């Protein structure tokens, strides 16, 4: 986990674009409207608004001022008050009367390597970063369902290889995860050991069984059934190759051969080095 966070910090510090050029889309849920904000930064960060009949819930608010200004302008245009801000995996800047987090995540984000990562971001980006959200924090134990803006939010434990965040099932329809499943090679920020492959695969299987019809990522935005099916198949193949080709060079060659022209191939060699230790 420490290695994961430090690597993430280094990549963001080197590459992130802080000028907002994002876009929005809307998705109809059972009893709510989901508004998706794609920040268009190098990490593919996405933020969300769940619109109930009378109020709004913000999830994973943007971290940079330009993006937050763009997000808040859109938010204000909806003409409803923000009831709560959910912080699952990413700290952001959305002000709210109430902050909701999975149990244990509040402590995790305020100490150790996560706090060091945020401090490093502040040093690198200075005034382009928002002031992090403050307010009363309500922690939700895994396995519990709560209502926010009149909509059900079920908090289930996320994959064991990731932050201690939650897979959140929103309105019985949309499952929020850290990384949206995608038709692309995975990289070392997502899986960094053979054990993590199994843990990520188990997490995705649980996400598919959640009852959701779409899957959301703090990175990547909205994904669909074919995306999560592909990612499960991909991780199953990765596991098979690790069992039959334990050396990094052969593993990398076989994975590239299995998925020719799949996006992200430039990271496969580094992934092989991490998984074949």
Phi, psi and omega in degrees: 000315179300315179299319180301311184293319180294322177295319178298317180298317181296318181293316180296315182300327183279332195233342192296141173262127185257359175272119185292129172218045188278180177216160180240150168217160179240147179226130178280124173261191182294312186232013185208169172247131177261126176253125185250127177248118175265114186287338180068023174272175188294335179273357179067034181296142176229146176235161188222151171232126173257119183259111172270188183294323187240344184209177188236154172234129177260137177234130174057061181298153182299156183261341184249146188300316181298317179293318180295322178298317178297316180296313183293326176298316177295317181301314180298327181293344179282342171071024179228152180286150174276118181279317185210156171241121179267125174247108183261298180245331188240128169289145178210197191246009184289121176285146180200156174290337183214131175252133180243131180222152171298149182301128179098339184286328179298312178297317182300321183281350183250012180208167172061217190290329178294315178297322178295321178298315180294323176296320177296320176299317182297320178294321183286320190251346174053234186288352177285343178273148177284163165285131185292148184303139176232152179156179177291132182257126173254121178263138183247119177296149177299140181094356182261149174246131177235163175253130174229130184054031179077009184245142178285134173233113179258125183259110175247156182294135177281177180304143186292341181276359188246186173307162177281044179271190187235150161275116185253118177271116186257120176057029179065013191231317187244128182253114179274128178231176176288309182245123175293133175297139185215159176274076181201159174297146174277163182230177189289346173283342180262316178223125186235010177200165178297323178298321180296330177300311179297319181293319178295320179296315178300319179296319179292322177298318177295320179297321179293328181276359188290343186100357181289155172248346171223156181235136184246145177237141169297333166245124170111339177080219188271133175235159185239181186303319181293332178289314182289326176297318178297314184295324176295315178297319180298312180293326175297319177294318178302316180297318179297318181292325178296325181287327184259342182224076187287347178272145190298317185296314180292318178302312181299316181297317181292323180292319177296321180293324181291332183228070181295137176068013177289134179304145178093009183298333181296343179260000186293321181298317178294321177298317179299318179298322181288318186280336186261019178290000000 
